């Protein structure tokens, strides 16, 4: 099984300091009650019926919040070992479905627009879906495959699931080349049903390495064209209304 999970590096003697710093970081990115321009928000992003208020945070705040492994297993071998219903057979990923049928994803190694390679990312219990990384000739993507009937949801990137498992975000940053979307998708989880809430695309900046702080607040790396040109990173929080 694959979860978005926190990776803590501490021993028994250091537990208190890690807890204190984590709480301090969490407190520093709590949503403010005042949502006027005077509150310091740099942008408002509309994703369907949800609105995100964007404001800068400092690097120390971003780094104090414990890093976690992004969704998906980087080793297909490890992911396959955890699920007997999915097998790699040469260039094919074979999914054995609950309805008795098969769903197959086949690699195409031709060096042209038809190029595609698939890699199994693992099973997402909160979504009731298998995850598949897809790499194309000049882009990439992600698929969420229903193990019951093979229905497939195509997303920009691997899902980053909220702590309450009611939403997940698929952020994609490609402000320079433009081969991938630049923005994010927001999905709502309702038991085994997944609904796209909105998919705002950004033009002036991109966000990367997004993390949920709580059920309504995320933090991320923020870069404009100028930031990228000067090899500079800034940091933001996004508060979902």
BAVEXRO-744794 format. One record per residue (C-alpha): x, y, z. Coordinates in nm, 3 decimals. Each point is the difference from the previous one (the first is absolute). Example, Ala and Ser with C-alpha at 12.3 -4.5 7.8 and 13.67 -1.06 7.14 Angstrom:
<dovos>
DOVO, east, north, up
DOVO, 1.230, -0.450, 0.780
DOVO, 0.137, 0.344, -0.066
</dovos>
This chain:
<dovos>
DOVO, east, north, up
DOVO, 0.000, 0.000, 0.000
DOVO, 0.116, 0.351, -0.074
DOVO, -0.071, 0.290, 0.229
DOVO, 0.120, 0.358, 0.007
DOVO, 0.183, -0.022, 0.327
DOVO, 0.223, 0.204, 0.224
DOVO, 0.363, -0.096, 0.041
DOVO, 0.135, 0.096, 0.340
DOVO, 0.370, -0.022, 0.076
DOVO, 0.038, 0.000, 0.376
DOVO, 0.086, -0.216, 0.297
DOVO, -0.169, -0.028, 0.336
DOVO, 0.203, 0.282, 0.148
DOVO, -0.096, 0.235, -0.285
DOVO, -0.375, -0.063, -0.015
DOVO, -0.095, 0.308, 0.195
DOVO, 0.200, 0.242, -0.216
DOVO, -0.141, -0.147, -0.321
DOVO, -0.353, 0.026, 0.138
DOVO, 0.055, 0.360, 0.108
DOVO, 0.145, 0.108, -0.336
DOVO, -0.274, -0.178, -0.189
DOVO, -0.270, 0.171, 0.204
DOVO, 0.170, 0.336, -0.045
DOVO, 0.005, -0.050, -0.376
DOVO, -0.364, -0.110, 0.001
DOVO, -0.103, 0.304, 0.204
DOVO, 0.189, 0.236, -0.232
DOVO, -0.201, -0.111, -0.305
DOVO, -0.347, -0.006, 0.155
DOVO, -0.262, 0.182, -0.210
DOVO, -0.068, 0.359, 0.100
DOVO, -0.357, 0.111, 0.060
DOVO, 0.048, 0.323, -0.198
DOVO, 0.003, -0.072, -0.374
DOVO, 0.031, 0.358, -0.128
DOVO, 0.285, 0.120, -0.219
DOVO, 0.151, 0.165, 0.306
DOVO, 0.056, -0.345, 0.148
DOVO, 0.296, -0.052, -0.229
DOVO, -0.145, -0.248, -0.249
DOVO, 0.182, 0.015, -0.333
DOVO, -0.256, -0.189, -0.203
DOVO, -0.340, -0.168, 0.003
DOVO, -0.041, -0.322, -0.198
DOVO, -0.346, -0.129, -0.086
DOVO, -0.037, -0.377, -0.038
DOVO, -0.365, -0.074, -0.068
DOVO, -0.195, 0.091, 0.312
DOVO, 0.318, 0.019, 0.207
DOVO, 0.221, 0.304, 0.039
DOVO, 0.364, 0.000, 0.103
DOVO, 0.156, 0.304, 0.167
DOVO, 0.373, 0.016, -0.072
DOVO, 0.256, 0.179, 0.217
DOVO, 0.373, -0.014, 0.055
DOVO, 0.163, -0.186, 0.286
DOVO, 0.371, -0.010, 0.077
DOVO, 0.237, -0.286, -0.074
DOVO, 0.043, -0.082, 0.368
DOVO, -0.375, -0.056, 0.039
DOVO, -0.012, -0.220, -0.308
DOVO, 0.297, -0.208, 0.110
DOVO, -0.117, -0.036, 0.360
DOVO, -0.299, -0.196, -0.114
DOVO, 0.118, -0.360, -0.033
DOVO, 0.060, -0.118, -0.352
DOVO, -0.195, -0.299, -0.122
DOVO, 0.042, -0.240, -0.285
DOVO, -0.203, 0.105, -0.300
DOVO, -0.273, -0.233, -0.120
DOVO, 0.103, -0.312, -0.181
DOVO, 0.278, -0.252, 0.041
DOVO, 0.314, 0.091, -0.194
DOVO, 0.078, -0.371, -0.041
DOVO, -0.246, -0.190, -0.216
DOVO, 0.146, -0.327, 0.130
DOVO, -0.087, 0.096, 0.358
DOVO, -0.348, 0.117, -0.101
DOVO, -0.073, -0.320, -0.192
DOVO, 0.117, -0.214, 0.290
DOVO, -0.279, 0.149, 0.213
DOVO, -0.284, -0.082, -0.238
DOVO, -0.055, -0.340, -0.162
DOVO, -0.274, 0.134, -0.230
DOVO, 0.254, 0.196, -0.207
DOVO, 0.285, -0.158, -0.195
DOVO, 0.277, 0.116, -0.228
DOVO, 0.033, -0.226, -0.306
DOVO, 0.267, 0.140, -0.230
DOVO, -0.123, 0.334, -0.131
DOVO, -0.346, -0.048, 0.148
DOVO, -0.159, 0.082, 0.333
DOVO, -0.288, -0.241, 0.054
DOVO, -0.279, 0.088, 0.242
DOVO, -0.228, -0.284, 0.109
DOVO, -0.336, 0.160, 0.081
DOVO, -0.266, -0.103, 0.250
DOVO, -0.249, -0.054, -0.286
DOVO, 0.225, -0.272, -0.144
DOVO, 0.131, 0.208, -0.289
DOVO, 0.347, 0.139, -0.070
DOVO, 0.127, 0.350, -0.062
DOVO, 0.335, 0.029, -0.175
DOVO, 0.240, 0.291, -0.037
DOVO, 0.270, -0.060, -0.263
DOVO, 0.325, 0.191, -0.035
DOVO, 0.087, 0.143, -0.340
DOVO, 0.374, 0.062, -0.033
DOVO, -0.012, 0.173, -0.340
DOVO, 0.178, 0.333, 0.019
DOVO, -0.284, 0.211, -0.137
DOVO, -0.332, 0.146, 0.107
DOVO, -0.127, -0.352, 0.068
DOVO, 0.261, -0.061, 0.270
DOVO, -0.143, -0.097, 0.339
DOVO, 0.136, -0.189, 0.299
DOVO, -0.213, -0.112, 0.293
DOVO, 0.113, -0.070, 0.355
DOVO, -0.218, -0.137, 0.277
DOVO, -0.011, 0.236, 0.299
DOVO, -0.205, -0.216, 0.237
DOVO, -0.349, -0.013, 0.149
DOVO, -0.160, 0.306, 0.165
DOVO, -0.242, -0.129, 0.268
DOVO, -0.153, 0.345, 0.060
DOVO, -0.089, 0.022, -0.370
DOVO, -0.074, -0.369, -0.064
DOVO, 0.221, 0.029, -0.307
DOVO, 0.324, -0.132, -0.146
DOVO, 0.252, 0.269, -0.096
DOVO, 0.202, 0.000, -0.323
DOVO, 0.278, 0.239, -0.100
DOVO, -0.006, 0.077, -0.374
DOVO, 0.299, 0.149, -0.184
DOVO, -0.053, 0.134, -0.351
DOVO, 0.241, 0.136, -0.261
DOVO, 0.006, 0.355, 0.140
DOVO, -0.239, -0.015, 0.293
DOVO, -0.125, -0.222, 0.278
DOVO, -0.318, -0.076, 0.187
DOVO, -0.171, -0.234, 0.241
DOVO, -0.290, -0.243, -0.007
DOVO, -0.232, -0.123, 0.274
DOVO, -0.149, -0.335, -0.097
DOVO, -0.309, -0.149, 0.165
DOVO, 0.083, -0.360, 0.103
DOVO, -0.366, -0.101, -0.024
DOVO, -0.073, 0.088, -0.363
DOVO, 0.314, 0.157, -0.150
DOVO, -0.146, 0.349, -0.035
DOVO, 0.290, 0.245, -0.016
DOVO, 0.038, 0.356, 0.122
DOVO, 0.281, 0.195, -0.167
DOVO, 0.167, 0.260, 0.223
DOVO, 0.286, 0.244, -0.046
DOVO, 0.215, -0.153, 0.275
DOVO, -0.018, -0.246, 0.286
DOVO, -0.266, 0.088, 0.261
DOVO, 0.089, 0.180, 0.322
DOVO, -0.278, -0.095, 0.240
DOVO, -0.135, 0.227, 0.275
DOVO, 0.028, -0.121, 0.362
DOVO, -0.377, -0.056, 0.025
DOVO, 0.007, -0.187, -0.335
DOVO, -0.277, 0.217, -0.141
DOVO, 0.208, 0.165, -0.273
DOVO, 0.315, -0.050, -0.198
DOVO, 0.212, 0.237, -0.202
DOVO, 0.199, -0.074, -0.317
DOVO, 0.243, 0.290, -0.041
DOVO, 0.198, 0.044, -0.322
DOVO, 0.270, 0.261, -0.049
DOVO, 0.121, 0.070, -0.354
DOVO, 0.012, 0.376, -0.032
DOVO, 0.293, -0.001, -0.243
DOVO, -0.025, -0.281, -0.258
DOVO, -0.378, -0.039, 0.002
DOVO, 0.000, -0.372, -0.080
DOVO, -0.209, -0.068, 0.313
DOVO, -0.276, 0.212, 0.155
DOVO, 0.104, 0.268, 0.247
DOVO, -0.241, 0.009, 0.294
DOVO, -0.187, -0.267, 0.190
DOVO, -0.304, -0.224, 0.000
DOVO, -0.221, -0.026, 0.306
DOVO, -0.207, -0.316, 0.045
DOVO, -0.262, -0.086, 0.260
DOVO, -0.012, -0.354, 0.145
DOVO, -0.338, -0.147, 0.089
DOVO, 0.056, -0.364, 0.101
DOVO, 0.085, -0.168, -0.333
DOVO, -0.112, 0.293, -0.211
DOVO, 0.243, 0.271, -0.112
DOVO, -0.118, 0.336, -0.135
DOVO, 0.209, 0.270, -0.166
DOVO, -0.071, 0.324, 0.185
DOVO, 0.215, 0.223, -0.218
DOVO, 0.325, 0.020, -0.196
DOVO, 0.137, 0.356, 0.003
DOVO, 0.299, 0.067, -0.223
DOVO, 0.246, 0.267, 0.111
DOVO, 0.188, 0.239, -0.229
DOVO, 0.218, 0.224, 0.217
DOVO, 0.149, -0.263, 0.230
DOVO, 0.005, -0.369, 0.083
DOVO, -0.020, -0.202, 0.321
DOVO, 0.192, -0.314, 0.081
DOVO, 0.065, -0.242, 0.289
DOVO, -0.345, 0.063, 0.142
DOVO, -0.085, -0.128, 0.349
DOVO, -0.322, 0.000, 0.198
DOVO, 0.044, 0.165, 0.341
DOVO, -0.358, -0.065, 0.110
DOVO, -0.331, -0.074, -0.171
DOVO, -0.019, 0.349, -0.155
DOVO, 0.357, 0.128, -0.020
DOVO, 0.289, -0.091, -0.225
DOVO, 0.356, 0.125, -0.036
DOVO, 0.208, -0.004, -0.317
DOVO, 0.307, 0.123, -0.182
DOVO, -0.084, 0.303, -0.215
DOVO, 0.191, 0.113, -0.311
DOVO, -0.054, 0.260, -0.269
DOVO, 0.194, 0.020, -0.328
DOVO, 0.239, 0.241, 0.171
DOVO, 0.043, -0.230, 0.299
DOVO, 0.096, -0.285, -0.232
DOVO, 0.241, 0.222, -0.196
DOVO, 0.178, 0.093, 0.324
DOVO, -0.020, -0.353, 0.145
DOVO, -0.212, 0.130, 0.286
DOVO, -0.281, -0.165, 0.195
DOVO, -0.268, 0.166, 0.208
DOVO, -0.270, -0.155, 0.214
DOVO, -0.376, 0.041, 0.032
DOVO, -0.299, -0.133, 0.183
DOVO, -0.334, -0.062, -0.166
DOVO, -0.310, 0.015, 0.218
DOVO, -0.305, -0.176, -0.142
DOVO, -0.330, 0.177, 0.066
</dovos>
